[in-house]
Amino acid sequence: MKIQDVLQALKNADAAGDTEAATQLAQLAVRLRPDLAPAAPAPEAPARESTIGSEFVRGAKQFGSSIQTGIGALANPEEAAQAGIERGRSISEEAGEGPSLARTKQAFETDGILGAAKEVGRQIPRAISGQLPQLGALAAGAKLGAMAGTAVAPGLGTIVGGALGAGATLLPSFFGSNVERQAGEQIEAGQPVDINRGTAALAATGQAALEGAGTAFVLGKRVVKGVLGIVDDVALQSAAARAALETTAERSLLAATAQGAAKGLVIEIPV
């Protein structure tokens, strides 16, 4: 049977709506002319991985974007949230695939615990880089607050001022992120976007308070060590320190590791 006859019969069967005959004729046509077979889909290119530099840029842009969302949400929270989500997508596409626990899990399944540990070690510098813009803002706010507090009441004023400065610096960003999170969850559930600013603000206040408390702990430790001449941190172990560790443990392992390491570099503020 000639290929031309098969193709004509295939067209006739398709026009007549005879699916079974059309399928059989299509298979026959492929056997006669293998080049007529549909091309296999091209394999997906591996996702472009971010770099230390692009993670820093991502962190800075995302921090600024969340602040922009927070400010915009004061007037029109739904519009601000959706605009923030779109900015976040663009920022992520520009930066590339960031640090991921999924890669660590894959490394563990492939190469065991050593492979997973190596993957975590490889990702941590990028994760730290992405945290630096926010931590830099926190440190600057804490520094200014501590200086103002020291001018009023050295010691206690330093601690309170630093805590308030750190928390106030991050409050707009936390508020904007919470607004975007509400919108994202509603969109994913197929619901209209309806932002509860009170809930977002209350959560942001709690988040800022936690950051302020962490800053107060660091500054308080420095003040107490300065007054008492203590050089051993063991003398300042307390329930507050354990609570801070428990809070950190609730975060994802990789993000917590990176944030903790970065804070160790950034938050030890001389006052």
Order of alpha helices (4+ residues) and beta strands (2+ residues): alpha-alpha-alpha-alpha-alpha-alpha-alpha-alpha-alpha
